[in-house]
Amino acid sequence: MSGQSLGPQSLYDLSGLVALVTGGGTGIGLMISTGLAANGAKVYITGRRKDVLDKVVDAWDKTKGELISVQMDVTSRESILEVKKLIQEKEGKLHILVNNAGQVGPTSPFLNNPSAPELKDAETLGQSLFNNENFSGWADLYTINTFSIFFVTTAFLGLLDKGSRESQTPGFTSSVINITSISGLIRLAQDHFAYNSAKAAASHLTKMMATEFALKGARVRVNAIAPGVYASEMTFDEIPPELVNKIGKGVMPVPAERAGTAQEIAGTVVYLASPAGCYTNGQEIAIDGGYIAVNPST
């Protein structure tokens, strides 16, 4: 083993790899997309709003890597298959799939307000939650936060497996990285039962896919990253320290006393997708500044 083989270029280089990031034009998805591109990957960023994706690509410094915008609705089988056909025709394989698309869905803001009349007693609480939310809202949220992971991953599984088998890097395997959330790992509702339970389902789906693909001989690893408080369209464009715990809604404050950074989320994705992460499969990594260390979690 040479010292050079342990340098950053050998460990984390993504040159020649093809990646696809859902919800890749804003927030955490954009941090991930640009991080992958900056480390050598050719990155297809997808989303429903093509104009948003195009603006990202137009503003991107092409000397730092390649970003390509592609419209895709992760809740539509037809749209997923159209993009699969595009990748098949243009690349013939895929090495990295990041399932990042997601929404917040139904909320019950009174849950974290101790003086809210909805919390007067058990009957009032139950009826308030029952009346405030509906089946269609939950179904829509699960469709994008959980169901889409299954359908996008299975659609691209063959191309990911091909990416592994055609690789010239010893031990390399293609990688699926699901962006879950600490909300799926904690026992608090944080005002949104639907979101937290959908993210918990995504966490378990990650483990099932990792196991089943391995048992069935698919050379594709599946892992998850559970971010804590991060800037996004679901929170704020920027999160100063004084807003961190208002967003986190924990019993205890975030030990790091700040939001996560683009380097931290992108660095974790690059690790899992790179040669350095090829022995990691079926795992979920929380990057949360210590949030679940001090709040009730599973």
C-alpha positions as CSV (number, residue, x, y, z in Angstrom):
1,M,0.0,0.0,0.0
2,S,1.5,3.3,-1.0
3,G,1.0,6.6,0.9
4,Q,-0.4,8.1,-2.3
5,S,-3.3,5.6,-2.3
6,L,-4.6,7.2,0.9
7,G,-4.5,10.8,-0.3
8,P,-7.7,12.7,-0.9
9,Q,-7.5,12.4,-4.6
10,S,-7.5,8.6,-4.4
11,L,-10.0,8.3,-1.6
12,Y,-12.7,10.8,-2.8
13,D,-12.1,11.3,-6.5
14,L,-15.4,10.9,-8.4
15,S,-13.9,11.5,-11.9
16,G,-15.6,9.5,-14.6
17,L,-18.7,8.8,-12.4
18,V,-22.2,9.6,-13.5
19,A,-24.6,10.9,-10.8
20,L,-28.3,11.8,-10.6
21,V,-29.7,13.9,-7.8
22,T,-33.5,14.3,-7.3
23,G,-34.5,17.7,-6.0
24,G,-31.1,18.8,-7.0
25,G,-31.7,22.5,-7.8
26,T,-32.3,23.9,-4.3
27,G,-31.3,23.6,-0.7
28,I,-29.6,20.4,0.4
29,G,-30.0,18.9,-3.1
30,L,-28.1,21.8,-4.6
31,M,-25.3,21.4,-1.9
32,I,-25.0,17.7,-2.8
33,S,-25.1,18.3,-6.6
34,T,-22.4,20.9,-6.6
35,G,-20.3,18.9,-4.1
36,L,-20.4,15.8,-6.4
37,A,-19.6,17.9,-9.5
38,A,-16.7,19.7,-7.8
39,N,-15.2,16.3,-7.0
40,G,-15.3,15.1,-10.6
41,A,-18.7,13.5,-11.1
42,K,-21.0,14.3,-14.1
43,V,-24.2,15.3,-12.3
44,Y,-27.7,15.3,-13.6
45,I,-29.9,17.4,-11.4
46,T,-33.6,16.8,-11.5
47,G,-36.8,18.5,-10.3
48,R,-40.2,19.5,-11.4
49,R,-39.3,23.1,-12.1
50,K,-37.0,23.1,-15.1
51,D,-36.5,26.9,-14.9
52,V,-35.0,26.5,-11.4
53,L,-32.6,23.8,-12.6
54,D,-31.6,25.8,-15.6
55,K,-30.7,28.8,-13.5
56,V,-28.4,26.6,-11.4
57,V,-26.7,25.2,-14.4
58,D,-26.3,28.6,-16.1
59,A,-24.7,30.1,-12.9
60,W,-22.4,27.1,-12.2
61,D,-18.7,27.6,-12.9
62,K,-18.1,24.9,-15.6
63,T,-14.4,24.7,-14.6
64,K,-15.6,23.1,-11.3
65,G,-17.4,20.2,-12.8
66,E,-20.4,19.3,-15.0
67,L,-24.1,19.9,-14.0
68,I,-26.9,19.0,-16.4
69,S,-30.6,19.9,-15.7
70,V,-33.3,17.4,-16.4
71,Q,-37.0,17.8,-15.5
72,M,-38.4,14.8,-13.6
73,D,-41.4,14.3,-11.3
74,V,-40.4,11.6,-8.8
75,T,-44.1,10.9,-8.2
76,S,-44.7,9.9,-11.8
77,R,-43.7,6.5,-13.1
78,E,-43.8,7.9,-16.7
79,S,-41.5,10.8,-15.8
80,I,-39.0,8.5,-14.0
81,L,-38.9,6.1,-17.0
82,E,-38.3,9.0,-19.4
83,V,-35.2,10.1,-17.5
84,K,-34.1,6.5,-17.2
85,K,-34.2,6.3,-21.0
86,L,-32.3,9.5,-21.3
87,I,-29.5,8.3,-19.0
88,Q,-29.5,4.9,-20.8
89,E,-29.0,6.6,-24.1
90,K,-26.5,9.2,-23.1
91,E,-24.4,7.4,-20.5
92,G,-25.3,3.7,-20.6
93,K,-24.8,3.4,-16.9
94,L,-25.1,5.2,-13.6
95,H,-22.8,5.2,-10.5
96,I,-24.5,7.5,-8.0
97,L,-28.2,8.1,-7.2
98,V,-29.2,10.5,-4.6
99,N,-32.9,10.4,-3.6
100,N,-33.3,13.9,-2.1
101,A,-36.6,15.2,-3.3
102,G,-39.0,15.9,-0.4
103,Q,-41.6,18.1,1.2
104,V,-42.9,19.0,4.7
105,G,-46.5,18.1,4.2
106,P,-49.3,18.5,6.8
107,T,-48.4,20.3,10.1
108,S,-50.1,21.0,13.4
109,P,-48.3,24.1,14.7
110,F,-50.2,24.0,18.0
111,L,-48.3,20.9,19.2
112,N,-45.2,22.9,20.3
113,N,-47.2,25.8,21.9
114,P,-47.7,25.0,25.6
115,S,-50.5,27.6,25.9
116,A,-52.4,26.4,22.8
117,P,-56.1,25.7,23.6
118,E,-55.8,22.5,21.5
119,L,-53.7,21.0,24.3
120,K,-56.3,21.5,27.0
121,D,-56.9,17.8,27.4
122,A,-56.6,14.4,25.6
123,E,-60.0,14.7,23.9
124,T,-59.3,18.2,22.7
125,L,-55.8,17.2,21.5
126,G,-57.1,14.2,19.6
127,Q,-59.9,16.0,17.9
128,S,-57.6,19.0,17.0
129,L,-55.1,16.6,15.3
130,F,-57.9,14.7,13.6
131,N,-59.6,17.8,12.3
132,N,-56.4,19.6,11.3
133,E,-55.0,17.0,8.9
134,N,-56.5,14.7,6.3
135,F,-55.8,11.5,4.4
136,S,-54.9,13.1,1.1
137,G,-52.3,15.3,2.7
138,W,-50.6,12.4,4.3
139,A,-50.8,10.3,1.1
140,D,-49.3,13.1,-1.0
141,L,-46.5,13.5,1.5
142,Y,-45.7,9.8,1.7
143,T,-45.7,9.7,-2.1
144,I,-42.9,12.1,-2.5
145,N,-40.9,11.4,0.7
146,T,-41.1,7.6,0.8
147,F,-42.7,6.0,-2.2
148,S,-40.5,7.9,-4.7
149,I,-37.4,6.4,-3.2
150,F,-38.6,2.9,-4.0
151,F,-39.7,3.7,-7.6
152,V,-36.7,5.9,-8.6
153,T,-34.2,3.4,-7.1
154,T,-35.8,0.3,-8.7
155,A,-36.1,2.1,-12.1
156,F,-32.3,2.9,-12.1
157,L,-31.1,-0.3,-10.4
158,G,-30.0,-2.0,-13.6
159,L,-28.0,1.1,-14.7
160,L,-26.4,1.3,-11.3
161,D,-25.4,-2.3,-11.3
162,K,-23.9,-1.8,-14.8
163,G,-21.9,1.1,-13.4
164,S,-20.4,-1.2,-10.8
165,R,-19.6,-4.0,-13.3
166,E,-18.0,-1.8,-15.8
167,S,-15.8,0.1,-13.3
168,Q,-12.0,-0.2,-13.5
169,T,-11.6,0.7,-9.9
170,P,-11.0,-2.4,-7.7
171,G,-13.8,-2.9,-5.2
172,F,-15.9,-0.1,-6.5
173,T,-19.7,-0.4,-6.3
174,S,-22.4,2.1,-7.3
175,S,-24.2,3.9,-4.6
176,V,-27.8,4.9,-3.7
177,I,-27.9,7.6,-1.1
178,N,-31.3,8.4,0.4
179,I,-31.6,11.8,2.2
180,T,-33.8,11.0,5.2
181,S,-33.8,13.2,8.3
182,I,-33.2,13.2,12.0
183,S,-37.0,13.7,12.1
184,G,-37.3,10.1,11.2
185,L,-35.0,9.0,14.0
186,I,-36.4,11.0,16.9
187,R,-39.5,10.3,19.0
188,L,-40.8,13.9,18.8
189,A,-43.4,15.0,16.2
190,Q,-41.9,18.5,15.7
191,D,-45.4,19.7,14.7
192,H,-45.5,17.2,11.8
193,F,-46.4,13.6,12.4
194,A,-46.7,12.9,8.7
195,Y,-43.2,14.1,7.8
196,N,-41.5,12.4,10.6
197,S,-43.2,9.0,10.1
198,A,-42.6,9.2,6.3
199,K,-38.9,9.8,6.9
200,A,-38.8,6.9,9.4
201,A,-40.3,4.8,6.7
202,A,-37.6,6.0,4.3
203,S,-34.9,5.0,6.8
204,H,-36.3,1.4,7.0
205,L,-36.8,1.3,3.2
206,T,-33.1,2.1,2.9
207,K,-32.1,-0.9,5.0
208,M,-34.5,-3.3,3.2
209,M,-33.2,-2.3,-0.2
210,A,-29.6,-2.7,0.9
211,T,-30.3,-6.2,2.2
212,E,-32.5,-7.4,-0.7
213,F,-30.2,-6.0,-3.4
214,A,-27.2,-7.7,-1.7
215,L,-29.0,-11.0,-1.3
216,K,-30.2,-10.9,-5.0
217,G,-26.7,-10.1,-6.4
218,A,-27.1,-6.5,-7.4
219,R,-23.8,-4.7,-7.0
220,V,-25.4,-1.6,-5.6
221,R,-25.0,-0.2,-2.1
222,V,-27.8,1.7,-0.4
223,N,-27.2,4.1,2.5
224,A,-29.0,7.0,4.0
225,I,-27.9,10.4,5.4
226,A,-30.1,12.0,8.1
227,P,-29.5,15.7,8.2
228,G,-30.3,17.9,11.1
229,V,-31.0,21.6,10.8
230,Y,-30.0,22.8,7.4
231,A,-30.9,25.7,5.2
232,S,-33.5,24.7,2.5
233,E,-36.8,25.6,0.9
234,M,-38.4,23.8,3.8
235,T,-36.7,26.0,6.4
236,F,-34.8,29.3,5.4
237,D,-32.2,30.3,2.9
238,E,-29.9,31.1,5.8
239,I,-30.2,30.0,9.4
240,P,-28.5,32.1,12.0
241,P,-27.7,30.5,15.4
242,E,-30.7,32.1,17.0
243,L,-33.1,30.2,14.7
244,V,-31.5,26.8,15.0
245,N,-33.6,25.5,17.9
246,K,-36.8,27.1,16.6
247,I,-36.4,24.9,13.5
248,G,-35.1,21.9,15.4
249,K,-38.0,21.9,17.9
250,G,-36.2,19.6,20.3
251,V,-36.5,19.1,24.0
252,M,-32.9,20.0,24.2
253,P,-31.0,22.6,22.0
254,V,-28.6,21.5,19.3
255,P,-25.2,21.1,21.0
256,A,-23.3,22.5,18.0
257,E,-25.3,25.8,18.3
258,R,-25.5,26.2,14.6
259,A,-27.0,24.8,11.4
260,G,-25.1,22.3,9.2
261,T,-23.0,23.5,6.3
262,A,-22.8,22.6,2.6
263,Q,-19.4,21.1,3.2
264,E,-20.7,18.8,5.8
265,I,-23.6,17.4,3.8
266,A,-21.7,17.3,0.5
267,G,-18.7,15.7,2.2
268,T,-20.8,12.9,3.6
269,V,-22.3,12.2,0.2
270,V,-18.9,12.3,-1.5
271,Y,-17.6,9.8,1.1
272,L,-20.4,7.3,0.5
273,A,-20.2,7.6,-3.3
274,S,-16.4,7.5,-3.5
275,P,-13.9,4.6,-3.2
276,A,-13.6,5.5,0.5
277,G,-17.2,4.5,1.1
278,C,-17.4,1.3,-0.9
279,Y,-17.4,-1.0,2.2
280,T,-20.4,0.9,3.7
281,N,-23.8,-0.6,3.0
282,G,-27.2,-0.4,4.7
283,Q,-26.2,2.4,7.0
284,E,-27.7,5.7,8.0
285,I,-25.4,8.5,9.0
286,A,-26.9,11.4,11.1
287,I,-25.2,14.8,10.5
288,D,-27.0,16.8,13.1
289,G,-24.6,18.7,15.3
290,G,-25.5,16.3,18.2
291,Y,-29.2,16.7,18.0
292,I,-30.2,13.1,18.4
293,A,-27.5,12.6,21.1
294,V,-29.5,14.9,23.4
295,N,-33.1,14.4,22.2
296,P,-35.2,11.2,22.5
297,S,-34.5,9.0,19.5
298,T,-35.0,5.5,18.2
